[in-house]
Amino acid sequence: MPPEQRTPLVESLLRVIAQQEAEIERLRAEIARWKKLPPRPTIRPSTLGAPHPDPSHKKRRRGKRPGSAKRQKTGELVIHETIPLAIEGLREGTRQNGHEDFVVQDLRTEGHEEFHAEKDALLPAAREVSGYFQADDTGARHLGQNPCTTVIANPFFASFTATESKSRINFLKLLRVPHEEYVLGEDALLYLRDRISGLHPILSLPDLVRQAAQEA
């Protein structure tokens, strides 16, 4: 309502409303102080659409703040091979407008036998110098099959092997690579006798190993 159209009654009501609003704000601040709440933020009026006080501010480019530059994650990788990919199915007369690089890591090693040799030698070498291992396995369906990936690791190495089985025998096979033989000493035999229920005391060693494999 324009000021010239306000009656004395309207002016009086507006003053009462303003006083009530001020009293409400004071009470809110008092309650917040007793509750130890943070003070209400001061919200400045929007300057959207308002002209900038310095018209030349767009001409000045502000530099990035220190530490805001992104570090390239693959900048320290050694690139062994660069393969340009041709785009198929383009219309005649199409011209290439630049390109974008992609870094692919550790996906395929065909034709690079040294990688396979390094992978095969990792676990046997770690077995000779490590005091302990940690192991875990997980399954993931792939191409209609249910293979199992076993990890054998400690703080200094990690070996991942995918097999078709998830059992103690499979773990022992992985741990013994490249060897396939097993040695059962007196301690191992005593352990088997304690662990296998209903074991006959005069079972021969082949029968003992066979029963242990069945219960594993």
N, C-alpha and C positions, 0 to 999 in steps of 0.2 A: 504494500500500500504506500503510495507516495506520501511524503510528509504533509503536503498541503491538503490531503484528504483525511488526515487523522483528526478525530474529535478529541476533546480533553479526556474522555473516558478511555479511548484507545491508547492515548499516550500514557495514562496511568497504568493500564494493564501491561503495556510493554515494559514499563519500569519495574513492575512487580515480577514479571517473567525474568528480566535480566538479573534482579536481585536473587531470585530463586536459583537460577543457573549458577551464579557465583557461589551461593551457599552450598549447593550440591557439590561443586568442584572442591570447595574447601573441606567438606566432610569426606569426600573420597580421598583427598590427600591425607587427612588425619587418619583414616582407616588404614591406608597403605603404610603410613609411618608406624602405626602400632603393630601391623603385621610384618613389618620390615620388608615390604615389597619394593622393587625398584621403581623409581619415579617414572611417570609417563613420558615418553619421548616427545620432543618438540618437532612437530611435523610442519615443515615449511610449505607454503602454497606452491602448487605446480607452476613451473615456468615453461611448460610445453607450449610451443608456438610463439613464445615471447622472443623478441630480437635479442641477439647476444650483445652485451655491452661493448665488445671489441670485435668489429667486423672482420678484422684480419686474422682471427684465431684459426680459421680453416687453412690458412696458408702455412701455418707453422705445424710441422709434424713432430708429435711427441714420441720420443724413443721408448723402447721397452724398459721396464723396470729391471734392475739387476736380479739375475737368477730366474727370470721368467722364460728364457729361451729353452725350448725343448731339446733334449739330448736324443740323438738318433740311436734307437735301440740296436740296430744292426751295423752301426758305423765301425765297430771293432772286429766284425767277423771277416774271416778270410774267404773270399769268393773263389771257389775252385773252377767254376764253369759258368759261362754266360750263354744262354740260349734265347735268341730272338724268336718270338712267336708270331707267325703269320696269321692274319685275319682272313678267314675264308668266307665266301659268299657275298663279297662286296660288289656293288654295281660298277659297271665300266665307267671310268673317268673319276672314280673316288680317289681322293688324295688324303694321305695320312697327315693328321694335324698333331704332331708331337707323340710322345709315348710316356708310359709310367713304369717305373722299375718295381719289381716284386722280388723279395728274397725268400727262397724256400730252403728250410733247414732240415737235414737228417730224415728225408722221406724215402729216398730210393738210393741204393748203393750198387745197382747192377753195373758190372764192368769195373768196379773198384774193389778188387779182392783184398786190398790192404785193410779196408774197413771191417770186412768179415773176419780177417785174421786177428785184428785188434779186439773185436768183440769176443771171439772164442778164447782169446788168451787172458781176458780180464779176470774172470772168476778164478781160474787156477792160480794166477799170480796173486790175487788178493787172498786166496785161501792160505797161501804159504806165509804171509806176513801179518795176517790179522789175528787178533786175540779173540774176537767174537763176531757174530753175525746177527742181524735182525732179518726176519723173513715175513712175507705176507703174500697173499694171492687173491685174485679176483677174477670173476668170469664175465665175459661179454660176448653176446651172440653175434656171429659174423658169418655171412654166406650160408645161413641155414645150419651152422654148427655152433657148439658151445665150448670154445676153447678156454683155456685158463692161462692167465699171465701171472708168473711168480717173480717177485722181486726179492733179491738177496743183497743186503747192503749193510754198511756201517757209515760213520761220518766221513770216510775217505773214498768210498766207491759205491756204485749201485749197478746191479746187473738185472736186466729184465729179459725173461724168457717166456715165450708162448708155447704151450703144449696142449695136448688133448686130454690130459688127466690132471686131477687135483687130489693128491693122496700123499701119504708119507713116503711111499716108495718113489713117487715122482720127485719129491723134494730131495731124497737121497741121491737119485740119479743126477739131478742138476748140480748138487753139491759136489759130486765126485767127478764131474766132467774134467778131462776126457777119459778117466778110468771107468771100468765097468765091474771090477771085482770088489768083493766085500770080505772083510776079515772079522770073524766072530771070536773074540778072546774069552777068557774066563769071566771077566766082568760083564761082557755082553750076555753070556749064557746065564749067569746069575740074575741079571736084570730080566731076561725073558722068562725065566722060571717064576720070578716074583710077579710079573705083570700078566702072564697068560693064565687065565682061570682054568682049572681042571687039567693042568699039564701033568702027564704021567712022568714020574721021576726017571724012568729008564728009556725015554724017547731018544732016538738017535738024532744026530745033528741035522741030517736032511729033513727028518720029520719035524724037528723043532723049527727050522727055517720055513718049511711049508705051512705050518700052523700059524706062525707069526705073520706070514704074508697074507693068509686068509683073514686074520683078524684085523690087519691094518686096513 
